[in-house]
Amino acid sequence: MIAAANVLTDLYLSIAALIGLTILHGTLIKRAADDLLVRRLVFGLRVGMMLFAGRALIVLTGGMGFRFMVLLAAALVPLAALIVAEGLLRRHAPSWAKWVIGGGAAFFGFTAF
């Protein structure tokens, strides 16, 4: 039982984070679905939800079949952070930064498969 403690901890934390993000996602969608900033935040939440769902599915299935979800979500994290930060600061990032982050997300997203 002690040997499986780290696996159960990963599963518990992933499911707890997924439940919390799902509740926050539902609340934001219900209250202000057409607000532009909320749309950006929801995209970031969906990336986080995909990351934690992939982690939970890896632990539950015991295989690495869902690793592509984790890798794809990890590739999208910088893009989601850029999109949310642009919305919060009400300023646009330099165009070269968008190209670098977008290109990196596309490259690492492709390599996830």
C-alpha positions as CSV (number, residue, x, y, z in Angstrom):
1,M,0.0,0.0,0.0
2,I,2.9,2.4,0.8
3,A,4.4,1.8,-2.6
4,A,1.2,2.9,-4.3
5,A,0.9,6.0,-2.2
6,N,2.5,8.3,-4.8
7,V,0.2,7.0,-7.5
8,L,-2.9,7.5,-5.4
9,T,-1.7,11.0,-4.5
10,D,-1.3,11.9,-8.2
11,L,-4.7,10.5,-8.9
12,Y,-6.3,12.4,-6.0
13,L,-4.7,15.7,-6.9
14,S,-5.5,15.4,-10.6
15,I,-9.1,14.6,-9.9
16,A,-9.5,17.3,-7.3
17,A,-7.9,19.9,-9.6
18,L,-10.2,18.7,-12.5
19,I,-13.3,19.1,-10.3
20,G,-12.3,22.5,-9.2
21,L,-11.5,23.7,-12.7
22,T,-14.8,22.2,-14.0
23,I,-16.8,24.1,-11.3
24,L,-15.0,27.4,-12.1
25,H,-15.5,26.7,-15.9
26,G,-19.2,26.2,-15.4
27,T,-19.6,29.3,-13.2
28,L,-17.8,31.5,-15.7
29,I,-19.7,30.2,-18.7
30,K,-23.0,30.6,-16.8
31,R,-22.4,34.2,-15.7
32,A,-20.7,35.8,-18.6
33,A,-20.3,33.6,-21.6
34,D,-20.0,36.4,-24.2
35,D,-17.4,38.5,-22.4
36,L,-14.1,38.5,-24.3
37,L,-12.0,38.2,-21.2
38,V,-14.0,35.3,-19.9
39,R,-13.5,33.5,-23.2
40,R,-9.8,33.9,-22.8
41,L,-9.9,32.6,-19.2
42,V,-12.1,29.7,-20.3
43,F,-9.5,28.7,-22.9
44,G,-6.9,28.7,-20.2
45,L,-9.1,26.6,-17.9
46,R,-9.8,24.1,-20.7
47,V,-6.1,23.6,-21.2
48,G,-5.7,23.0,-17.5
49,M,-8.6,20.6,-17.5
50,M,-7.1,18.7,-20.4
51,L,-3.8,18.4,-18.5
52,F,-5.4,17.1,-15.3
53,A,-7.8,14.8,-17.1
54,G,-4.9,13.2,-19.0
55,R,-2.9,12.7,-15.8
56,A,-5.9,11.1,-14.1
57,L,-6.5,8.8,-17.1
58,I,-2.9,7.7,-17.2
59,V,-3.1,6.7,-13.5
60,L,-6.5,5.0,-13.9
61,T,-5.7,3.0,-17.0
62,G,-2.1,2.2,-16.0
63,G,-0.8,2.8,-19.5
64,M,0.7,5.7,-21.3
65,G,-2.1,5.8,-23.9
66,F,-3.3,9.2,-22.7
67,R,0.1,10.8,-22.5
68,F,-0.6,12.7,-25.7
69,M,-3.3,14.7,-23.8
70,V,-0.8,15.7,-21.2
71,L,1.9,16.6,-23.7
72,L,-0.6,18.5,-25.9
73,A,-1.9,20.5,-22.9
74,A,1.7,21.2,-21.8
75,A,2.4,22.5,-25.3
76,L,-0.7,24.8,-25.1
77,V,0.1,26.3,-21.6
78,P,2.4,29.1,-22.9
79,L,-0.1,30.0,-25.6
80,A,-3.0,30.1,-23.0
81,A,-0.9,32.2,-20.6
82,L,-0.1,34.7,-23.4
83,I,-3.8,34.9,-24.4
84,V,-5.0,35.4,-20.8
85,A,-2.2,37.9,-20.1
86,E,-3.1,40.0,-23.1
87,G,-6.7,40.1,-22.0
88,L,-5.8,41.0,-18.4
89,L,-3.3,43.7,-19.4
90,R,-5.5,45.0,-22.3
91,R,-2.3,45.2,-24.4
92,H,-1.0,43.1,-27.2
93,A,2.2,41.2,-26.9
94,P,4.8,41.9,-29.6
95,S,4.1,40.1,-32.8
96,W,7.5,38.2,-32.7
97,A,6.5,36.8,-29.3
98,K,3.2,35.6,-30.6
99,W,5.0,33.8,-33.5
100,V,7.5,32.2,-31.2
101,I,4.9,31.0,-28.7
102,G,2.4,30.0,-31.4
103,G,5.1,28.2,-33.4
104,G,6.4,26.4,-30.3
105,A,2.9,25.3,-29.3
106,A,2.2,24.0,-32.8
107,F,5.6,22.2,-32.9
108,F,5.3,20.6,-29.5
109,G,1.6,19.9,-30.1
110,F,2.5,18.0,-33.2
111,T,5.2,16.1,-31.5
112,A,2.7,15.0,-28.8
113,F,1.1,12.7,-31.3
